[in-house]
Amino acid sequence: MTEPLPPKTCTIDRLVTKEDDVQKVIRGEKTATRRNGRYADIGEIMELEGRKFEVHKVYQQTLGELTDEAVRTEGYADLESYKNYILSMHAGMPWLPHMKVWVHEFRAI
């Protein structure tokens, strides 16, 4: 049995907002996004440019658990590229292996 998820800290409309990321989702290159809070429930629908995507998995992981394979779901070739992108968006943020993030996996419907 899985534990119930804690309350959302934000709304699904804020899950994917950067234009580059929106285009990656639409092209099918990005099927997950990681956030410091929980932005969606399983089964919730995200709409981007008239297309709909269903969130089918929501779980936590640490930055230290990230692999090249995991960040490919974010639309990045490798962990170093993803890390550089995240740190460029969050000036002064340290990359701490024990830091937990919420993973939201989605698929086109």
ABEGO torsion letter per residue (X at the ends): XBBBBBBBABBAAAABABAAAAAAAAAGABABBBBABBABBBGBBBBBGGBBBBBABBBBBBAAABBAAAAAAAGBABAAAAAAAAAAABBGBBBBAABBBBBBBBBBX
